[in-house]
Amino acid sequence: MSLHILKTMPADEAYWCTTERLQQLAIQNLYQLELALAPPS
């Protein structure tokens, strides 16, 4: 997931992106995906 995010972000943002920031973005995206795929309650 981190690799996908890194490839899809703008080049200037990717250049300055730290490993910690990339990990945070991956966790956020996975959480959003989980929410989107969850059945409505």
SENU-841057 format. One line per 3 residues: their letters; for each residue x, y, z of C-alpha. Coordinates in steps of 0.001 Angstrom, whole numbers. Example, Ala and Ser with C-alpha at 12.3 -4.5 7.8 and 13.67 -1.06 7.14 Angstrom:
% residues 2
as) 12300,-4500,7800  13670,-1060,7140
% end
This chain:
% residues 41
msl) 0,0,0  2840,2387,816  4399,1796,-2585
hil) 1085,2550,-4320  708,5792,-2359  4279,6808,-3145
ktm) 3750,6179,-6866  483,8133,-7011  1443,11241,-5033
pad) 2888,14321,-6749  6649,14153,-7352  7523,17101,-5105
eay) 5485,15654,-2230  6978,12183,-2733  10499,13642,-2680
wct) 10031,15079,817  7853,12254,2166  9390,10479,5159
ter) 8928,6807,5943  6796,7695,8963  4522,9959,6903
lqq) 4169,7293,4233  3198,4760,6891  592,7169,8315
lai) -907,7710,4860  -1046,3954,4239  -2856,3374,7541
qnl) -5330,6175,6768  -6043,4790,3301  -6528,1251,4603
yql) -8898,2537,7293  -10916,4457,4688  -11041,1345,2502
ela) -12288,-710,5446  -15020,1860,6126  -16049,1913,2473
lap) -16290,-1875,2247  -18080,-2393,5567  -21773,-3252,5362
ps) -24084,-446,6471  -25224,-725,10039
% end
